[in-house]
Each structure stands twice: as structure tokens, then as C-alpha cells.
Amino acid sequence: MNYLKQMAALLLLTLLVGCSTTHTLENRVPEQDYQLASVANKAKLHSKEPLRFWAGEQSDFLYSELTQSTPLSVNGDALNILVLSGGGAKGAFGAGVVNGLYDHDQLEQYTIVTGVSAGALIAPFAFLGGDEVPRLKQVMLGINDKEIMGKRNFLNTLFKDAFTNGDNMLEFIAKVYNPEMIEQIAKQHQAGRRLFIGTTHFDSGRLSIWNVGQIADSNIENKAAFIHQILAASSSIPGVFPPQFIQVQYQGEQYEELHVDGGMSAQMFFEPVTTDYDKVSKALGLTQQPYIHAIRNGMLTMPYEVIPDKGLPLLTRSLKSLTVLQSRGDLYKMLYDSERQHIDLRFTYVDNEFDAPTGSKDMFDAEYMQALYGYGYNKVVKGTVWTQAVPN
């Protein structure tokens, strides 16, 4: 793919020269205590839920052993979770699946929705459902290089932090995820549903998970801009878009954290995995098994391809292979965790049979994305969208 070739070129330049941010404030939390930093510690919250948490850490905010209760609610007979992966332009596939489910009255009101990178941009639409879903198609298929990337300068990658300044990306996100949409997210949070977005905390390499509904439901100053920053960070491909610097507090002092594409640490997740969803179900009076639907915006196997013995093509395929294998690893982890918790997990992905051509060298090629959207949509039409079989 063209964007992978661009990423390979950027990585090669980085390996040769390295890049340094032009950001003026470089006050990072000490290594031994970085996970103790707090965000918006003076904010008024309607509950004690964290504004963010870390992948793999112990958490009890979705179920209380003391009171045997949960803040979650379920519209149906079983607790359900929707997982949306990264994938860049392949997010058009997930948009097609979500719209296909909506048009055929199969899009459920998921209790928990998680998103990373491209999945982070889809997640708020799938979370809200209703009239927002048709808008998802318009937004995802309307993404183009000029709108979100603006002016590009590859030399900036050598001396700054990306070959775009990120302004267009933030403007795009602010326009799409407007205050009215954030208010609706807050209302759904109040109703017992949760929206989690993952970013990569660059200094530690860990997945930082943001409780976006809790942020939307708070009185944080400029909370809309904060949520826009989280979405931008989650979907900011390193080298292409600059990182996001998020202000935090630690021991009464102000620091900042560097956040980038959530796909660097996980392509998909259904944290917090330490939550006992069986107990949550019992607290809600449910008898059916919890279940997860995961949308992998990309492939799960590498297609056979003869690559020229040249640096850039070899590096491009290597990056693509790493992403695919990371996705498989994340899926296997989810399968393990779901089996351990007696959760039924089904997923969908782009099969190797999909080979639509691109119509340009753009990272977000309109012709290719339209084909991906139709491919995902038709999986729903054909009744082949969900599977439990990992391809060999």
C-alpha cells in the first residue's frame, strides 16, 4: 500500500538521522512514577471512575465486589462489547460493516465500545448509533490526503516530528466530533455504556486507555478539545502526524505525556480484562453469556507476493507483516482472555481475496476505500460477517 511505502521511507530516514520534536516543553514524568500521573485532577466527576487507565492493570470501576453492583447497563439479554481495530485507510472496511449492520437492523447497542487508530475514529459513531451511522459513511469515505494532511514536507521528519504539522488533522476531528456529538456521548455514559479509546504512551510504549464518556460527562475545561486530542493521538501515524502532548499532574507539578497511534502498542483491545464480566452479568440479572464482536480493519494473514530485492519495497513489506502479525497476536490474546472469562468472541476481517486496485498514490485513496467499504457492507448482506475461525 502507498501509505506503507511512505511509512517505510520515513522509518528509513529516522534510522539514518533520527528526529527530534520542536515542542518547547519537555517536562516528562519520572520513569518510576509515570503511571501515577493524573489528568484533570481538579475536574468535577459524577462518579469515581478514572478518566484513563492502563492496559493490563487491575481495575474495579466496572464492578464492585463490596456492593456486587455495576454502573453498566444492557439493552438486551446479554452484555456485549464491540472492538474496532486500527488500519489506516482500511478503516473504510469497518465503516462498511457498521453501516451494513445498521441498514439491516443488526447493529446492536453495545454496552462497551473500544477503538484504536482508525477504529478510534469509527468508535464514537458505532457507540451512538442511530442517525450518526449514515454520517459515518460520509465522514470515512470523505477522508482525503489534502483535508487531513495539508502541506507536506518530508524533510521535516528529519528535523521536526512529522512531515505534516497536524493542524489539518485536528481541524478535521474538531469538525466531525462536534460539541453536540460529545454531549450525546456523555448521555450514553450516564445511561451505563462505556466508550474506551486507546493511545500509545510513547515513553513507556504502553497502551493508555481513555474513558471518553467519563471525560465527556465531566466539567473539565475545554473537554471537547481534550477529546479531540485523544482521537488525534490515537490515529496519528508516527512520522506522518505529529504526536500529541497531553498535560498531566504529578506531585503538584505540571508535566506532559507524549501520545501517538494506539496501534503501536495494540491493534485492538477489550480492556479492562481484569473485570469479571460474568459477575457483571449476574449483577444485571442476565443469564446469557457475554459476547464480543471485533472488527479488524485489515488482513490477518500476509498474501504471497514477490518483492523486488530493494530496500524500500523490502522495508514496506516488513512493516506490513509486522502490523498483520501484531493483529493476529492481539486477536489470540483476546481469544484467550474471552475463553478464560467464558465470553463468546466473534470477529471479521479483510480476507486475502480482496485485491481492489488503488486509483492514485494517495495514502487515503478514494477508489480503494470505496471498494473496502462495499466489501465490508456486502459481508453483512451475505451473512458472512462474523466468524470464529482464525485463518491459517
C-alpha positions, 0 to 999 in steps of 0.5 A: 500500500502507498501509505506503507511505502511512505511509512517505510521511507520515513522509518528509513530516514529516522534510522539514518538521522533520527528526529527530534520534536520542536515542542518547547516543553519537555517536562516528562514524568519520572520513569518510576512514577509515570503511571501515577500521573493524573489528568484533570485532577481538579475536574468535577466527576459524577462518579469515581471512575478514572478518566484513563487507565492502563492496559493490563492493570487491575481495575474495579470501576466496572464492578464492585465486589463490596456492593456486587453492583455495576454502573453498566447497563444492557439493552438486551439479554446479554452484555456485549462489547464491540472492538474496532481495530486500527488500519489506516485507510482500511478503516473504510472496511469497518465503516462498511460493516457498521453501516451494513449492520445498521441498514439491516437492523443488526447493529446492536447497542453495545454496552462497551465500545473500544477503538484504536487508530482508525477504529478510534475514529469509527468508535464514537459513531458505532457507540451512538448509533442511530442517525450518526451511522449514515454520517459515518459513511460520509465522514470515512469515505470523505477522508482525503490526503489534502483535508487531513494532511495539508502541506507536506514536507518530508524533510521535516521528519528529519528535523521536526516530528512529522512531515505534516504539522497536524493542524489539518488533522485536528481541524478535521476531528474538531469538525466531525466530533462536534460539541453536540456529538460529545454531549450525546456521548456523555448521555450514553455514559450516564445511561451505563455504556462505556466508550474506551479509546486507546493511545500509545504512551510513547515513553513507556510504549504502553497502551493508555486507555481513555474513558471518553464518556467519563471525560465527556460527562465531566466539567473539565475545561475545554473537554471537547478539545481534550477529546479531540486530542485523544482521537488525534493521538490515537490515529496519528501515524508516527512520522506522518502526524505529529504526536500529541502532548497531553498535560498531566499532574504529578506531585503538584507539578505540571508535566506532559505525556507524549501520545501517538497511534494506539496501534503501536502498542495494540491493534485492538483491545477489550480492556479492562480484562481484569473485570469479571464480566460474568459477575457483571452479568449476574449483577444485571440479572442476565443469564446469557453469556457475554459476547464480543464482536471485533472488527479488524480493519485489515488482513490477518494473514500476509498474501504471497507476493514477490518483492523486488530485492530493494530496500524500500519495497523490502522495508514496506513489506516488513512493516506490513507483516509486522502490523498483520502479525501484531493483529493476529497476536492481539486477536489470540490474546483476546481469544484467550482472555474471552475463553478464560472469562467464558465470553463468546468472541466473534470477529471479521476481517479483510480476507486475502481475496480482496485485491481492489486496485488503488486509483492514485498514490494517495495514502487515503485513496478514494477508489480503494476505500470505496471498494473496502467499504462495499466489501465490508457492507456486502459481508453483512448482506451475505451473512458472512460477517462474523466468524470464529475461525482464525485463518491459517 
